[in-house]
Amino acid sequence: MELRQLAYFVAVADEGGFARAAEALHVGQPAVSQQLRRLERELGVVLFDRTTRRVRLTAEGDRLLPEARAVLAAAERTRRLAAELAGAGSLRLGTSPAPGRRLPTLLAALAERAPELRVRLSTVKLADRLASVRSGVLDAALVRDVTDAPDLELLALWTEPVVVALPAGHPLTAHETVRLSHLGDLPVRLADPRANPPFHALVTAAFRAAGIDPPAGPPFTSLRETLADLAHAAPSWTPFYEVGPPPPMPGVAYRRLGSLVSTTYLAVRADPPPAAIRQLLAAARDIEGPSV
C-alpha cells in the first residue's frame, strides 16, 4: 500500500469519477485507474462500483474512506514536523532592496533570542517575495503596506510615519505635521503605481478619505531627482516612507504627514508557525512592545 494510492482513492471519492480526480491530481486517468486496481488487490476489497455512467463507493470503500483520510492527514503532519525540525536552525527571510533601518535592529534582537538560528536574507521584488513564501522557497517575507495576499497570512510588525517633501519656503512648512486636507490644491508627484502598488494604493486611499484630489505634478522619477527638481520648480509635493534619514537637499523641507502611516508586515504561510517564525515574532515584540 502506498500513500499515493490512498491519495488517489480519496480523490476519486471526492471528485465522483476517475477523470475528474485525474484532472484535480494533474495526472493521467490511466495512472489513477491503475493505482486504484493495485490498491484493491492489496486490500482484497472492491472500493468502487464502476459503470459507464458513474463511479460510486462500495460499502467497503465507504467504510475505508475515513481511515484513508486519517492516514493521509497523519502523513502530512509528519511531513510538516520534519520540515520544521529540518529548518529549526535556519530562517529564509525575503526583504525589499530598501528594507529600512529597523531590519538590523530586528535581526540583532533575533540573534540575542536565538543565537543558534541562521538567518538567510533574500532581496527580491514584492511579487517574487510573496510567491516564494507560498511555494516554500522562503519561510517568510517582510512586505510594506500590502493589504491582500491570497493563501498567506500578514502579521503586522511595525508602523512608520509617511513623510512629505515640500519647497522650503512653502507656508505649510511652518507646521511640524502637515494634514492631507491642506495639500489638496498643491500638485502632487506620485510614482507610477506599477513601481510600488501597495504604497500608491495607501496614498490614494488616504486622498479619498480626506476628500481631496490633488492635481498631478511633474512625474516622479527617483526620490533624489524628484527632490532636486521640487526645490527649484513650481510648488509641488511628494510623499514617501522613510527607509533612512531623508537626504539633505537645499530648498526642500520634510514634514510628517498626519494620520497616515506605512505598515510593515511579515508574510507567512497560513499554517501553524514553525519555531524560527515564532522567534522572529518574539524579537519583533522585543523591539516594538507587546502590541506586536
HELIX and SHEET records of a PDB file:
HELIX    1   1 LEU A    3  GLU A   15  1                                  13    
HELIX    2   2 PHE A   18  LEU A   25  1                                   8    
HELIX    3   3 GLN A   29  LEU A   43  1                                  15    
HELIX    4   4 ALA A   59  ALA A   86  1                                  28    
HELIX    5   5 ARG A  102  ARG A  113  1                                  12    
HELIX    6   6 LEU A  126  SER A  135  1                                  10    
HELIX    7   7 PRO A  171  ALA A  174  5                                   4    
HELIX    8   8 LEU A  180  HIS A  182  5                                   3    
HELIX    9   9 PRO A  197  ALA A  210  1                                  14    
HELIX   10  10 LEU A  223  LEU A  230  1                                   8    
HELIX   11  11 ALA A  275  GLU A  288  1                                  14    
SHEET    1   A 2 PHE A  48  ARG A  50  0                                        
SHEET    2   A 2 VAL A  55  LEU A  57 -1                                        
SHEET    1   B 6 ARG A 118  THR A 123  0                                        
SHEET    2   B 6 SER A  90  THR A  95  1                                        
SHEET    3   B 6 ALA A 140  ARG A 144  1                                        
SHEET    4   B 6 VAL A 252  ARG A 269 -1                                        
SHEET    5   B 6 LEU A 152  PRO A 167 -1                                        
SHEET    6   B 6 THR A 238  TYR A 241 -1                                        
SHEET    1   C 5 ARG A 118  THR A 123  0                                        
SHEET    2   C 5 SER A  90  THR A  95  1                                        
SHEET    3   C 5 ALA A 140  ARG A 144  1                                        
SHEET    4   C 5 VAL A 252  ARG A 269 -1                                        
SHEET    5   C 5 THR A 177  VAL A 178  1                                        
END                                                                             
